[in-house]
Amino acid sequence: MRALFRTLIVVVVCLDLAPSAGAARRGDPPTRSDLQRRADDAAARYDRALATLSRLGDEIDRLHGRIAEAEARIAPLRAAVTRRAVAVYTSDRGLDAFSAFADGLDLVESARGAKIASEVSARDYAVIRSVADGAAELARRRDELAARRVEQQRTTDDLEAERRNVELALSSMVKREQAEQALQSHLMLRTSRGERAPLDTLPSGPIPVVTDFVCPIRGPLTFSDTWGAPRPGGRRHEGTDLMNAYGTPNVAVVSGGFETHHSGLGGLSIYLHGDDGNTYYYAHLSQIVGPDRRVAQGEVIGLTGSSGDATTPHTHFEFHPGGGPAVNSYPLVKAHC
């Protein structure tokens, strides 16, 4: 038995030394730092694609609005031009000419429109010119809209690819962590079975006031500073997206009381009112662990998910000093995760 333990210790030491030596030889399995770097890089690309997609969505919405405004502005002008054409030039040929003009052709300079142009007033001419200008504007807007839609589709494809890259890297990190924990557990002398309490087990006795801060995620994660990044509808990002595997435990960053909420944007979410006087917000959860209650620092309160408007499993985390407006939570999370 002692020989087995000595062998296991050697294996663990080798695992611990591997990251410090870097990715040693080609074909070796990636180290913990390799996997973290892959996750961080993919998450940064994902965040950039998400911001670009949000910006393009807003631009497309604005273009739709401008096209509708231009069409509404041109419609009565076209009707006026058509009525004047009927009065001035009632032949089928003339009506055909003006019908073509109404579709955007500049007949003022064309031979077929010469008779009409010669018989209309300066006011009529201004209306005709407005229709031509409006038709040209519509054509430009529609071309711009088509280009934005192509860009939107390309960005959507990029976003999906980076989402898969992030999830793959995080999954590899979780598997490595689980393997290391399983190996190290053989080195522990167990005095009782089940040394780790299930997630839904609640602590008993009084909960102390703890006002320092711990990482809100218990497990591998990646994140970047996306404070103020564009979001659909002209919104700005007001938190830090902690990307981690679906079902990863989310813990109370300080002691305090939490309450559960649900919305179309945040999905299943938690407001933790900390004993430090600050409020912390966790969004897009897949599950709340236990009822609304007072919790100890580090206690599991939810599991990561993709509820609400999330496109990939992650926890949107916000920091509200004194319970007021959100401020950038990235420096706080960066210092503790």
ABEGO torsion letter per residue (X at the ends): XAAAAAAAAAAAAAAAAAAAAEBBBBGBBBBAAAAAAAAAAAAAAAAAAAAAAAAAAAAAAAAAAAAAAAAAAAAAAAAAAAAAAAAABABAAAAAAAAAAAAGBBAAABAAAAAAAAABBAAAAAAAAAAAAAAAAAAAAAAAAAAAAAAAAAAAAAAAAAAAAAAAAAAAAAAAAAAAAAAAAAABBBABBGABBBAABBBBEBBBBBABBBBABBEBBBBBBABGBBBBGGBBBABBBBBBBBGBBBBBABBEBBBBBBBAAAEBBBBBBBAAGBBBBBBGBABBBEBBBBBBBGBBABBBBABEABABBBBBBBBBBGGBBBBBAAAAAAAAX
